[in-house]
Amino acid sequence: MDARDRIIVSLDMSDGERARRMVNELCDCILWFKIGLELMNAIGAPQAAGLVKQRKKKLLLDGKFDDIPTTMIGAVRAAASHGADMLTIHASAGWEAIRAAVEARGSAKILGVTVLTSLAGTECLSIFGDTPDRKVLQFAHMLSDSGADGIVCSPQEAREIRQRSKFNSMIIVTPSIRPAWATANDQKRAATPAEAIRAGADFLVIGRPIMQPPKEIGRPSDAVARIVEEITSVK
């Protein structure tokens, strides 16, 4: 896979016109874009998806659906109808809800979100009753056994998943990517692009380091070029 095609630019913003400008600026150097809850709620999911699909780019619709099976079926079908190439559900919805989402996916790929990358060990323990590494692995088994196409986890857990033959066919998508020249912000389990690729990630979700790069880096397209160079350097 070309290094450029492993980057998913996260359009985490509430301004539809700004999102359109960002897609226009980056469409010549990026294949994938992600729209999430902020943009979907600001301008509506069909309109947000249209910003990407009108430029014939690939779309990750990050709704993190987490509901009863019947509702999951309707939500997944609606997301797929917007042209989503991949879409997210939350693994915590459980076996039946994951299976329902998989059955309703159409041509889209179902990715299961595990433990949010903003959670550290203590908070993960209080919510899920276990540490992030153990809980992510448990979710990975649940997703694989339920027929999901991939998993969303931090780069720190990606290596453990990639090393297990059971998950060989699963797509691994890692958010919480921070180049050495970027700030960590609210991400607790972060890694550089090179570290994530070495850990076994297929796709890297990157938002602020591209959308708001440091002045010394330049424009968003310059940030993409730096990240592509870093990915390409991984042997």
Secondary structure by P-SEA (a helix, b strand, c coil): ccccccbbbbcccccaaaaaaaaaaccccccbbbbcaaaaaaccaaaaaaaaccccccccccccccccaaaaaaaaaaaaaacccbbbbbccccaaaaaaaaaacccbbbbbbcccccccaaaaaaaccccaaaaaaaaaaaaaaaccccccccccaaaaaaaccccccbbbbbccccccccccccccccccaaaaaaacccbbbbcccccccccccccaaaaaaaaaaaaaacc
